[in-house]
Amino acid sequence: MTVTYTARVANARFCGFSKLLLMWKGSIYKVLYKEFLTFFAMYTAISITYFFLYDDQKRYFEKLAIYCNHYASLIPMSFVLFYVTLVVNRWWSQYTSIPLPDRLMCVLSGGLQGSDERGRLLRRTMMRYASLSALLILRSVSTAVFKRFPTMDHVVEAFMTREERKKFEGLHSPYNKYWIPCVWFTNLAAVARCEGRIKDDHTFKLLLEELNGFRGKCSMLFHYDMISVPLVYTQVVTLAVYSFFLVCLIGRQFLDPSQGYPGHDLDLYVPIFTLLQFFFYAGWLKVAEQLINPFGEDDDDFETNWLIDRNFQVSMMAVDEMYGDLPMMERDRYWNDSNPRPPYTAATLFVLRKPSFQGSTFDMIPKEEMHFQPLEDIAENLEESGSRHPNMALFNRLLNAAPSPTGLMGGALRRTSAQLQRLRHSPS
């Protein structure tokens, strides 16, 4: 199941993320330490071999190391981050495509009426068909679910009847048959509509729409499993990372400082920055390797078996035990309160001291007094400033160029012009 650390970073504080660096489960150290130790061991072996070479062999090795270090920068490494971004987006999209029964069970519980045994049987059977469809598709894409239900006998024992298995296996198709329980669902919904247990066509339509949304998510999971990130993209990223660090095994060796090679004035023995570079680039590649298929059994993979248990129990409870089960309505505690406000604990009383937000301009202070001016004063000001105001000439051109008085713009401009003329000639 995905390692959850949300509560540890609820509030931003000094070195808030530093505590997360000590976690082991789901960490980069757990998935990368073998490759890291292998790289360091190979680097150390080459470095020790260098000191046991003859002088002429050392000079040749030094030329080879400088050559490798010079041309290692030509290997593109920046697009590894773009690849990881693509994989992370795909990872989250796959999670949102997992079919959840919550919307369907609410519509089914409210739309299919009948508290008798027939109504209960219809609701439970239809919800079981939806859960069966989700199980079949998860069994097709998740190794954890397949290990739990390796054969159809296990599926029958958990979700199907023998008669349903005969119908299921009697339909011969070379394709995945996860959609068959959804068709059974629609057939039962049509039967319930004919029996009058679904009161109107609008409810029937809403029920089928929710089922189609549920089936659509099952289909998306199947397509995500079938259509992977293009293999050439994965290969070129992997080759770029591996070839870069294979070259670095020689190119980043510390050479004899007495030879005066540029950048080799100091021999640190431990390639600190090369190891950090390996940790970051190879770590990104490991992140992509972990997330490209989240239906496995890694630490950050989806807990699909838990989802199956949760969805099945919740859906059956909603359409059966909770059908028609309502608490008695009574007046709430704020019935006679004109300004209801839920209580605060002592730790949250500071919220009461905060003023409510009124708008970003609520606290602005005007630089001068702003009073409404009479229309006569506005006309006089326009007449006095008409000759020198740069916009008055444009305003007059708009008046002269206005279309017929029947037009909206022309009519508005001419009415404004007539009103201004009356104000100009009216006695003060």
N, C-alpha and C positions, 0 to 999 in steps of 0.2 A: 504494500500500500504506500502511496506517496507520503514521504516523510513530512510531517507538519511541524512547522516552527512559527506559526503566525502569532501565537500569544507572546512569544519572546521578543517580537519586534512591534508590539502594539504601539509603543511610544518611542519616538526618536530621542536618543540620548547619546552621551559621549561614548564612542566606541561601542555602539549598540550591536553592530554586526560581528564584533570581535568574539563574542561568546559563541557564535555559530561556528567559528573556525575549529572548535574543539569537538564538534559532533563527528561521530564515525559512521553511523548508519546513513546511507544515502549520500555520503560525502565524496568529494573528488579524490581524497586520499585512498578510499577503499577501492575505487575502480581504476586508479592509475598507478598504484604503488608498484605493481609488478613490472609494468613497462618502464617506470622511472628507475627502478633498481637495475633493470636490464641495460638501459642506456648508460647509466653511471658505471656499471661494471665493464661494459665494452669500452667506454672512454678511458677508464683507468687501465685496462689491459693494453690499449694502444699507447697510452702515455708511458707506462713502465717499459714497454718494448722499445720505445724511442731512446730511452737512456742506455740501453744495452747495445745499440747499433754502433758500428764503426763510424769514424768521422765522415768519410765520403758518403756512407749510407745516410747519416744524419742530414748532410747537406741536400741530398736528393729528397729525403722525406720533408725537409723544411720547404723546399720549392713546391712540393706537392701540396703541403698544408696551406701555403700562401695562395696557390692557385685555386684550391677548393674554397677557401674563405672568400676569395674575390668573386667567384662566380656563383656562390650560394645565394647571393642577394637577387639573382635573376629568377629564382624559383618563386612564383607568386604565392604568398601566404595570406594575404588580406581577405581573399574571398572565402576563407574558412569560416569567418564570422558570418558572412551572408548565408552560408550553408546551414550553420547552426540556427540562425534566425528562421530560415525556412522550415527546419525540422521542428523547432519549438512551436511555431504557428500551427503546423500540421498536428502536433501532439495535442494541443488544446482543442483543435477542431474535432479530433477523434473523441475526446471526452464529451464534448457537447453533442456528439452524435449518438451517444449511448441512449437507447430507448428507456425512458422513465414512464411509469404508468400513472403518475399522479393526475394529470389532466384527464386522461381517459377514465379513470376510476371515479372521479368527481362527476363527470357527465353521466356515466353509467348509473351511479347511485341515485342521482336526481332525476334521470330521464326514464329509466325502466321501472315502472311501478309494480307493486304487488308484494305484500308481506307473507303470502302463502308459500307453500313449499315449491310450487312451480316457478314463482317469481324469484325466489332465492336460488333455485337451481339454474335458472337462466343467467342471473347476474354472476354467480360463481363460475359457471362454465365459460361464459364469455371472457371473464377476467383471466381465467386459467389459460384460455387460448392465447390471449395477448402475452402472458408470461411465458408460455411455451414457445411462441415465435421469437421472443427475446433470447430465451435459452438456446434455441437452435442456432441463432446467428452468433451468439457469444461462444458457443461450443465450436463454431467454425473458425473463429479468429483468435481465440484465447487458449493458450496452452494450459493455463491453470484450470479453466472450465472443462477442457477436454479430458484432463486427468481425473476430474471429478465425475464426469459422465462419458466414459470412453466408448461405450456402445449404446445402441438404441434400447437395449434391455434396461440399462441404468436410467435412461430418459423415461421409459415407460413406467418404471417403478416409482419415479418421482412426480411426473407431470401428466402422463397419458394413460388412457384405458386401452385394453386389448382391442376393442372395436375401433378406436381411433387409430391404433397402430396399423390395423388391416387397411383402413381407408388411406392412411398416409403412405404405406408401402405399396398399395395397389395402384397409385398414380406413378407411372413410369416416366421419369424425366432425368436427363443427364445433368441437370442443373440443380443448384442448391434449392431445397424445398422448404426454406424457412417461412415462406409466404403462405403456405397451406393453412396453418391455424388462423391467419388473418381472414382468409376466405370463409372459413367455418364461422368466424365471428360475425361477418357481414350476413351470412345466411341465417344465423340465429337472431340477429337484429331484425331482419325482415320478418321472421316468424313472430317475434315479439310485437312488431308493428301490426301485423295482421290480427293478432290476438287482442289488440287494443292496450297492451301494457306500455307501449310508447304512444303517448296521447296524440301527437301531431307530427306533421312532416318536418317541421322546423327542428324539433328535438331529434328526430331520426337523422336529419341531415347533419346536425352538429355532432352526433355520435359517430357517424361515418367519417366526418372530417377529422375528428380527433384520432380515430383509428388509422386513417391514411397518414397523418403526421407521425404516429407511432411506427407504422410500417416503413415510412420514408427514412426514419433514423436507422432502422434495421438495414435497409438497403444501403445507406451511406457507409455503415460499418463494413459491409461486404465489399463495397467498392474501394474503401480505404485499404482493405486487406489485399485486394487484387491489384490496385494501381499504386505502386510504391513510388518513392522519389526516384527519378530516372537513374538507372544503374551507372551510366557514364558519369553523372554528376558525383555520385558517391565514390566512384573509382578515382576520378581525377583529384578529388580532395584528399583521399587516403594516400594516393601516390605522392602528392605534393608534400604532405606532412612527413611521410616516411623517408622520402628521398632527401628532403631538406636536412633531416637530422642524421641520416647516414653520411651525408657530406660533412655535417658539423662534427662528426666523430673524428675526422682528420683535420678539417679546416679550423676548428676551434681549439686545437692543441696548443699548449704553451711551449714556445720554442726557446732555444738557448739565448738568454739576453745578451751574451757576449758577441753574438753575430750582428747585433744592431738592426734587426728587422723592425720596421715601423709597427707600432702597436704591441710589441713583444719586449718591452723594457722591464717588465715585472712578471715573474713566474709565481702565480698564486697556487698552483697545483690543483686546486678545486675550481672548476669552471662555474662560478656562482651564477653569472648572468646567462650562460648557456643552459644551465639546469632550470633556471626560472623560465626561460623561453620555451624549453621543452615542456615544462609544467603547464604553461598557458596554452600553447598550440595543441599539444597532445591532449590536454584536458578538454578543450573545445571539441576535439574529435570524439573523445569519450562521451561527452554530453550528447552529441548527435547519435552515437551508437546506442546509448541508453534510451533515448526518447523516440527514435525512429519507429520502433514498434512497442507501444506501451502496454501490449496485451501479453507480455511474458511474465517472468517471475523475478524481475529485478526489484530493488528497493523502491524505486520511483514509478513502478508500473501500477496500473489500475487494479484495485482489488475487486475483480469481477465476480468472484464467488460471494463476497460480502454484498455486492449490489444485487445479485440474484436473490439472496435470502431476504434482504430488506424489501425489495420491490414486491416479492411474492407475498410476504406477510402483510405489508401495508395495504396492498391492493385488495386482498381477501378480507381484511378487517373493514375496509371502507365500504365494500359493496354488500357485506353480510352482517357483521355484528353492529355496525354503525348505521345500517339502513333504518331510517325512521326513528333513530334514537336521538332525542333532543333534550337538553336540559330545560327545566321549567323557566319560563321568562319571568323576570321580576325587575322592578325599578332599580337602576344602578345607583350607586352612592352619590352621584352628582346630579340627581334628578331635579333638585330645586336650586342648583347652583348656576348662576348666570355666567360665571367665569370659572369653568372647571379646570383644574390643574392637578395632574397626578403628583403624589408626594415625592420628595427628594430624601435621600439619605444624607447623613452628615458629610460624607465624602464628596457629595455633588452639590452642596448648597451654594457654591460659588457661581453656579449657573444663574441663580436668582439675581445676582448683582449685575449681570450683563444686560444692558438695554437691548430691546428688540431692534432688529435691523429695519430701518425705514426707507432706505434708498441711498445711493451713493452721493446724491446732491442735497440730502436732508440737512446736513450741517454746514452748507456753504453760506458765507457771509457776503452779501452784496456790497460792492464798493461805493454805491451811491443809492440814495433813496429812489425807489421805483414806485411811482403812482401812475394810475391810468390818466392819460391826457384826453381832454375833450377833442372831438372830431374837428371842431372849428380851428383849434390851435394847430392840429396836424396839417390842415389845408393851408393855413397861413405859412407854416414852416416850409411846406412843399413849394408854395408860390415864391417865397423869398429865396430859397436855395435852388430853384429850378434852373437858373442860368449858370450856376457854378457847380452843381452836383453832377458828377460824371455819369450817374445812372439815369438822370432825367431824360437825356437825349435818347437813350435806348428805350425808355418807357414810352416816350412820344412816338418813336418809330414803331413800337409794338401796337400802339393805338391806331396809327395810320395803316399799318399792314394787316390789321385784324380782318378776318373774313366776314361774311355776312352776319348780321345780328342774330340769325338763327343758330349759329355755331356756339358751342359752349364757351370757348375761349373768347371769341369775339363779343358775345353777349356780356360776359363778365367784365371785360375791359371797357366796353362802351358804357355799361351801367356805372362803373367806377369813375369814368371820365365825366359823365353827366352829373354825378353827385359832387365831384370836385368843382365843376363849373358853377353849380348852384351855390355852393358854399363860398366861392370866390366873390360872386355878385350879390350875395345876400347882405342886408344891412347889418352892421356890427351891433 
